[in-house]
Amino acid sequence: MTRQLHFVAIGGTMRAYSSTERALRKALSIAEAKGARTTLLSGEAINFPHYAPESADRSEAARAYIATLRSADAVIIGSPGYHGAISGFVKNALDYVEDLSRDERCYFDGLPVGSIATAAGWQAAVATLQQLRAITHALRGWPTPLGIAINTAGSDGDPVEQAPVPDQIGMMIDQMFHFLPPTL
């Protein structure tokens, strides 16, 4: 019997159902439809004090976050593009991944990592996506060949539900499943 894969999504904003959170939820729903167990870490779940590497004190939420990441078989990181860069909120959550540095599986070593960036314009969305991919490399993760940039400017409705975004998110999730070893 194989165990159920665990996909963890990190990101969004403090605003419930932001464009980024909706994109992460969409990605997780696709992973669930393929049989994965999923966890969304957004909003209050990643609202931590500024990361302080010199201090071992962690909030209950930060400890739960790290425990969830330890159980992940795949990670999806989503960030809004603020002034052409990832948000400080998401960056702070990613800084806490340093708490995995002494684990047997350091950081995201060997994990497929999908990236989703949302912004009010292509320039910021693409720049943010590039940063997420660079951070994934620094955390020893394996970025999917396809990353998702979503331009939320001028959309008539939910940009996450507009074609071709759902198809692209599905392709990214497929790449994540293909990367995982068949023994899981």
N, C-alpha and C positions, 0 to 999 in steps of 0.2 A: 504494500500500500504506500502511495506517495503522500507526502504531507501537503497541505494547502499553502500555496505561495502567499507571501504578505507584501503588498504594495503600500508604501507610505508616501503621502504627498505632504510637502512642506511649503508654506507660503501664504500669499494673500495679503490682506490688510486688516486693520481693526474694524473695518466696515463689513458687516455681515453680507455675504453674497456679492462681494465686489466682482468685477470682471475676472480677476485672477482666481478668486475662490471658485467661481462658476466653472472656469476652465479646468481647474484641478478636480472638481467634483465630476465633471464630464469624463476626464481621463480615468478616474477611479471607477466610475460606473461601467466603463468599457472593460477595465481589468476584472471587475466583479463578474461581468457577463461571461468572461473567459475562465471563471473559476477561482479567481484570487480572493483572498481576504484583504480588506483595505482599511486604512486609517488616514483620516485627514487631520493634519496639524496646522491650524490656521487661527487667526484672531486671538482670543484669550489663551488658547493652548500653546502659543509661542510668544506671549507677551511677558518676556523676562526682563529683569534688570539688565543694564549694560553688562556684557560679558567681561569678567575680570579674571584673567588666567591665574593671577597670584592668589586668588581666594578659592578655597574648596567649598565654601558655602553655596548651596544651590537651593532654589525654591522647590516646592513640591512639584510644580508644573515643569520645571527644568529637569528634575529627576525622572518624571514620567516620560518626558520627551526623549531623553537619552535611552531609557529602557525600551521605548517603542522603536527607536532607530536600531537598537541592537538586534531586534527581531525581524528587521526588514530584509527581504530578498531583492527588492527593487525600490528605487526612490524616484519621486517626481518633484522637482523644485519649480515653483512658480513665483514670479515677482512682477509687480507693476514697474514700469519704467518711470522713474522720477528724475527729470532733467538729464535723461540719457543714461541712467545708471540704475542698478538694483536699489530697492528701497532699504533704508537703514534698518527697518523692522525685520525684513527677511535676512539681511546681512548679519544682524545680531543673532538670529536663530541659528544661522549657519556657523557663526563663531563658536557656539556651544558644542558643535560637533568635535571640537578640540578635546572634549571630555572622553572621546573614543580613541584618542591617540595611543593609549597603552593597552588597548584591547588586542586579543588575538587577531581579529579582523580590524585593522587600523582604519579609522574613518569609514569611507565607503568602498574600501578596497575590494575589487572584483564585482561590485554591484552595477547593474545597468541603471543609468540615471537619465531620466527624461527631463527636458527643460521647456518651460512655457513662460513667455514674456508678454505682458499686455501693456499697451501705452496708447496715448492719444496722438498717434503718428507713427509712421514706419521707422523713422530714424531712431527714435527712442526705443521702440519695440525690438529692433534688430540689435542695437547696441547693448540693450539689457540681455538679450538672448546670448550674445557673445560673451558677456561677463559671466552668466550662469554656466556656460560651457567651460570657461577658464577656471572657475571655482570648482567645478566638478573634477577637472583634471587635478587641481591642487589637493582635493580630498580623495584622490586615488580612485575615483569612480570612473565608469565607462560611459561617456555620453552617447546617447543614441545618435545614429547618423542624421536623423531628422529631429530638429528642434522646432518649436512652435512659436511664431511671432504673430500676435494678434493686434491689429490696429483698431482701437475702439473709437477713433474720431469719426464723427459724422455717420455713425451706423444708425440704421432705422430699426431699432429693436436691440435684441441681444446679439452682440457680435460673435459670441461663443457658439450660438446655434446657427449662424449663417454659414452657408457653404463657402469655401471648402473646409472650414476649420474642423468640424466634427470628423470628417474623413482623415484629415491630417493627424488629429489626435489619435484616432484609431490606428493609423499606420505607425505612429510612435510607440503606442502600447504593444502592437504586434512585434516591433523590433525588440522591445524589452523582453517579451516572452521568448523570442528566438534566441536571445543572448543567454538566458538562464539554462543551466545544465539540466538534461532530461532526468537526472536522478532525484531531483527535488520533488 
